[in-house]
Structure formats: C-alpha cells, structure tokens
Amino acid sequence: LGKINGAVGNYNAHIAAYPEVDWHQFSEEFVTSLGIQWNPYTTQIEPHDYIAELFDCVARFNTILIDFDRDVWGYIALNHFKQKTIAGEIGSSTMPHKVNPIDFENSEGNLGLSNAVLQHLASKLPVSRWQRDLTDSTVLRNLGVGIGYALIAYQSTLKGVSKLEVNRDHLLDELDHNWEVLAEPIQTVMRRYGIEKPYEKLKELTRGKRVDAEGMKQFIDGLALPEEEKARLKAMTPANYIGRAITMVDELK
C-alpha cells in the first residue's frame, strides 16, 4: 500500500500550498499510477497492517507445513514410506548406510526460523509510538529474511516428497495385523439395530488385544443382526474400510 497525504495523513501542507486541488483524488490517481494500492487513511506512516496480515497467513501456512514435515518424518521412521537413494548423497558422516529424511528436517528448521521473523514482524509493525517511531525501519529490512527462510523450506519439502516411495507391502501387512480398527463400524451398526452396550462389547474384544480376521468374523456371527448386515460387515477389512477417502481426494484435484 502507498500514501501521499502529508506528514500526519490530512493533506495539511498540500492544501496550504494549493487549496483548489482535490488532493484526495490526486493522491489516489498518483499512487495507483505507480502500480500499488492506495491507502486513503493513514497516520504519519502507512500502518503496515497489510504486511502483518500477510505474514500471519504465511506463518500459519508454515506451521501447517511443519506439522506435515514431522508427520512424514515419522512415517519414514515407521517404514510406511521409503526414500529413493540419490547417488553422491551422504546420510551420515560415520554411517554410510543411512538414508536420513534430511529434506524434511531442513524444511522444519527453516520454517521455524521463518516464523520467528515473520511472527515478530506481524506483531511489531502495527505498533508505532504516537504513529511515528522508527522501529519499523530496522525490522522492515528483514522482510526478505523471513520470506527467504520460508522459500528454502518449501523447496526442501518438495525435494523430500519427490524422493518418497510408498512401502505398499509394509502398509498392507500393518493393516492386516490391526483388524481391531473395524471395532468402529461394527459397534456403530450394532447401535443402529438397538443391540445393548455395543461399545463395551467391542472394547472387551479389542482393547489392548490383537484380533485377527477370523476372530472378528466370529464376533460378527454372534450378533443379533440381519444376515445381509453380517455379510456386509464381514466383507470389510482394514484395507478397504476407507469411507469416501478416494472420492474426497479426487474432488480436491
């Protein structure tokens, strides 16, 4: 945003020199002719509110990306994702076999630095003693620092994502060893048909225990449900109990 409305924002000197000029209109035409947005109401300085709003948004996005970086780091540690090896890349100074999630770690670190700068700018820039102190001048010199750290982080995350491979066999094996996740749909259908204490019955069956496919099917067979509902529940597996996930992802494209 830009302004040309005098020292205190009221066109005092402008009107004193040329009282016949419509300075408000001239101000708008001049500022917009420079390709920037006109701020008609200011104090001695352009208040920087738009910068604070922008950096709050960027910092919020950075925080979301930090969460993503940490989650992917964890999925790699759990072997849900594999990382493509890159020729010449060093994962450890002493352990040459390691393939570390360095891109996500670099991203997380740079996002933290970016937020430290951007959040300070967002909270500091709208504040000016009597609308005229010069603390904004020194902090404005760090606009590029905060954005620069963010851009480096975005590049690191994208680089890390480009090296990911889904460990399909491992994920399917994990799902096959966690049939207890089907406690949710089963107890929900039990409620639909008025079966007493559905949550408690599934809790007794599954909490702190491993339940395989056969054990889950035996439990379903013992329920007072219509046969077609039993068949529908027994057709569910941890791998296909995904609701509208595929459709919802496609809707985002």
C-alpha positions as CSV (number, residue, x, y, z in Angstrom):
1,L,0.0,0.0,0.0
2,G,1.1,3.6,-0.6
3,K,0.2,7.1,0.6
4,I,0.8,10.7,-0.3
5,N,-1.3,12.6,2.2
6,G,1.3,14.5,4.1
7,A,3.1,14.2,7.4
8,V,0.0,13.3,9.5
9,G,-2.3,12.0,6.8
10,N,-4.6,15.0,6.5
11,Y,-3.1,16.9,3.4
12,N,-2.4,19.9,5.7
13,A,0.6,21.2,3.7
14,H,-0.8,20.2,0.3
15,I,-4.0,22.3,0.9
16,A,-2.0,25.2,2.3
17,A,0.0,25.3,-0.9
18,Y,-2.7,24.6,-3.5
19,P,-6.2,24.8,-1.8
20,E,-8.0,24.5,-5.1
21,V,-6.7,21.0,-5.8
22,D,-8.7,17.9,-4.9
23,W,-5.8,16.3,-3.1
24,H,-7.7,13.2,-2.1
25,Q,-8.4,12.4,-5.7
26,F,-4.9,13.3,-6.8
27,S,-3.5,11.1,-4.1
28,E,-5.4,8.1,-5.4
29,E,-4.6,8.7,-9.0
30,F,-0.9,9.2,-8.3
31,V,-0.4,6.2,-6.0
32,T,-2.3,3.8,-8.3
33,S,-0.4,5.0,-11.3
34,L,2.7,3.6,-9.7
35,G,1.1,0.1,-9.7
36,I,0.5,-0.1,-6.0
37,Q,-2.7,0.0,-3.9
38,W,-3.7,3.3,-2.4
39,N,-4.3,3.6,1.3
40,P,-6.6,6.7,1.8
41,Y,-6.5,6.8,5.6
42,T,-3.2,6.7,7.4
43,T,-1.3,8.3,10.2
44,Q,2.2,9.7,9.8
45,I,3.2,6.3,8.4
46,E,1.5,3.8,6.2
47,P,0.4,1.5,9.1
48,H,1.8,-1.8,7.7
49,D,-1.4,-3.6,8.6
50,Y,-1.5,-5.5,5.3
51,I,2.1,-6.7,5.8
52,A,1.1,-8.0,9.3
53,E,-1.9,-9.8,7.8
54,L,0.1,-11.3,5.0
55,F,2.9,-12.6,7.3
56,D,0.3,-14.0,9.8
57,C,-1.1,-16.0,6.9
58,V,2.4,-17.2,5.8
59,A,3.3,-18.1,9.3
60,R,0.1,-20.1,9.6
61,F,0.9,-22.0,6.4
62,N,4.4,-22.6,7.7
63,T,3.0,-24.1,10.9
64,I,0.9,-26.4,8.9
65,L,3.9,-27.4,6.8
66,I,5.9,-28.1,10.0
67,D,3.2,-30.5,11.0
68,F,3.4,-32.2,7.6
69,D,7.2,-32.4,7.8
70,R,7.1,-34.0,11.2
71,D,4.4,-36.5,10.2
72,V,6.3,-37.6,7.0
73,W,9.4,-37.9,9.1
74,G,7.5,-40.2,11.4
75,Y,6.0,-42.2,8.6
76,I,9.6,-42.7,7.2
77,A,10.7,-43.9,10.6
78,L,7.8,-46.3,10.8
79,N,8.8,-47.6,7.3
80,H,5.5,-46.5,5.8
81,F,7.5,-44.5,3.2
82,K,10.8,-45.4,1.7
83,Q,13.2,-42.8,0.3
84,K,14.9,-43.1,-3.1
85,T,18.6,-43.2,-2.8
86,I,20.4,-40.4,-4.6
87,A,23.9,-41.0,-6.0
88,G,26.5,-39.0,-4.1
89,E,24.2,-38.0,-1.2
90,I,25.6,-38.5,2.3
91,G,23.2,-39.6,5.0
92,S,25.6,-39.7,7.9
93,S,29.3,-38.7,8.4
94,T,30.1,-42.0,10.1
95,M,27.3,-44.4,8.9
96,P,27.3,-44.7,5.1
97,H,24.3,-47.0,5.0
98,K,21.9,-44.4,6.4
99,V,19.3,-42.6,4.3
100,N,18.1,-39.8,6.6
101,P,14.9,-37.7,6.0
102,I,17.2,-34.7,5.8
103,D,14.9,-32.7,3.4
104,F,12.0,-32.7,5.9
105,E,14.4,-31.9,8.8
106,N,15.9,-29.0,6.8
107,S,12.4,-27.7,5.9
108,E,11.3,-27.9,9.6
109,G,14.3,-26.0,10.8
110,N,14.0,-23.2,8.2
111,L,10.2,-22.9,8.8
112,G,10.9,-22.3,12.5
113,L,13.4,-19.5,11.6
114,S,10.9,-18.0,9.1
115,N,8.2,-18.0,11.7
116,A,10.4,-16.4,14.3
117,V,11.0,-13.5,11.9
118,L,7.5,-13.2,10.3
119,Q,5.6,-13.5,13.6
120,H,7.8,-10.8,15.1
121,L,7.1,-8.6,12.1
122,A,3.4,-9.3,12.2
123,S,3.1,-8.3,15.9
124,K,5.6,-5.4,15.7
125,L,4.8,-3.5,12.5
126,P,1.2,-2.4,13.5
127,V,2.7,-0.8,16.7
128,S,4.3,2.7,16.4
129,R,4.8,5.1,19.3
130,W,2.5,8.1,18.6
131,Q,2.4,6.8,15.0
132,R,5.8,8.0,14.2
133,D,8.7,6.0,15.7
134,L,11.4,4.4,13.5
135,T,11.4,0.9,14.9
136,D,9.6,-0.2,11.7
137,S,12.6,0.9,9.6
138,T,15.0,-1.6,11.1
139,V,12.6,-4.5,11.2
140,L,11.4,-3.9,7.6
141,R,14.9,-4.7,6.5
142,N,14.3,-8.3,7.5
143,L,11.3,-8.9,5.2
144,G,13.4,-10.8,2.8
145,V,15.0,-12.9,5.6
146,G,11.6,-14.3,6.8
147,I,10.4,-15.0,3.3
148,G,13.8,-16.4,2.3
149,Y,13.8,-19.0,5.0
150,A,10.3,-20.0,4.0
151,L,11.2,-20.4,0.3
152,I,14.2,-22.5,1.2
153,A,11.9,-24.7,3.4
154,Y,9.3,-25.1,0.7
155,Q,12.0,-26.2,-1.8
156,S,13.3,-28.7,0.8
157,T,9.8,-30.2,1.4
158,L,9.2,-30.6,-2.3
159,K,12.5,-32.2,-2.8
160,G,11.8,-34.6,0.1
161,V,8.4,-35.5,-1.3
162,S,9.9,-36.2,-4.8
163,K,12.1,-38.9,-3.2
164,L,9.3,-40.7,-1.3
165,E,8.0,-44.2,-2.3
166,V,5.0,-45.8,-0.6
167,N,6.1,-49.0,1.1
168,R,3.0,-50.8,-0.1
169,D,3.8,-54.3,1.2
170,H,4.7,-53.0,4.7
171,L,1.5,-50.9,4.8
172,L,-0.7,-53.8,3.8
173,D,1.0,-56.0,6.4
174,E,0.4,-53.4,9.0
175,L,-3.3,-53.2,8.1
176,D,-3.6,-57.0,8.2
177,H,-2.3,-57.0,11.7
178,N,-4.8,-54.4,13.0
179,W,-8.2,-55.8,12.5
180,E,-9.3,-54.1,15.7
181,V,-9.8,-50.9,13.7
182,L,-13.1,-52.5,12.5
183,A,-14.5,-52.1,16.0
184,E,-15.7,-48.7,14.9
185,P,-18.1,-49.8,12.1
186,I,-19.2,-52.9,13.9
187,Q,-20.3,-51.1,17.1
188,T,-21.9,-48.3,15.0
189,V,-24.1,-50.9,13.1
190,M,-24.9,-52.6,16.4
191,R,-26.3,-49.2,17.7
192,R,-28.4,-48.9,14.5
193,Y,-30.1,-52.2,15.4
194,G,-30.5,-51.5,19.0
195,I,-28.0,-54.0,20.4
196,E,-27.2,-53.2,24.0
197,K,-23.8,-51.9,25.1
198,P,-22.1,-52.1,21.7
199,Y,-19.1,-50.0,22.7
200,E,-18.5,-52.1,25.8
201,K,-18.7,-55.4,23.9
202,L,-16.2,-54.2,21.3
203,K,-14.0,-52.7,24.0
204,E,-13.8,-56.1,25.7
205,L,-13.0,-57.8,22.4
206,T,-10.3,-55.4,21.2
207,R,-8.8,-53.1,23.8
208,G,-5.1,-54.0,24.3
209,K,-5.5,-57.1,22.2
210,R,-4.7,-58.3,18.7
211,V,-7.8,-59.5,16.8
212,D,-7.4,-61.4,13.5
213,A,-9.8,-61.7,10.7
214,E,-11.3,-64.9,11.9
215,G,-11.8,-63.6,15.4
216,M,-13.7,-60.5,14.1
217,K,-15.9,-62.7,11.8
218,Q,-16.7,-65.0,14.7
219,F,-17.8,-62.0,16.8
220,I,-20.0,-60.7,14.0
221,D,-21.6,-64.1,13.6
222,G,-22.6,-64.0,17.2
223,L,-24.5,-60.7,16.9
224,A,-28.3,-60.4,16.5
225,L,-28.1,-58.7,13.2
226,P,-29.8,-59.4,9.8
227,E,-27.7,-61.8,7.7
228,E,-27.2,-59.2,5.0
229,E,-25.7,-56.8,7.6
230,K,-23.4,-59.6,8.9
231,A,-22.2,-60.2,5.3
232,R,-21.6,-56.5,4.7
233,L,-19.6,-56.2,7.9
234,K,-17.6,-59.4,7.2
235,A,-16.7,-58.0,3.8
236,M,-14.9,-55.1,5.5
237,T,-11.2,-55.3,6.0
238,P,-8.7,-52.8,7.5
239,A,-7.6,-52.1,3.9
240,N,-11.0,-51.3,2.4
241,Y,-12.5,-49.5,5.4
242,I,-11.8,-46.1,3.9
243,G,-15.2,-44.4,3.6
244,R,-15.2,-41.7,0.9
245,A,-11.4,-41.2,1.0
246,I,-10.8,-41.8,-2.7
247,T,-13.7,-39.6,-3.8
248,M,-12.7,-36.8,-1.5
249,V,-9.1,-36.8,-2.7
250,D,-10.3,-36.8,-6.3
251,E,-12.6,-33.8,-5.5
252,L,-9.5,-31.8,-4.5
253,K,-7.8,-32.1,-7.8
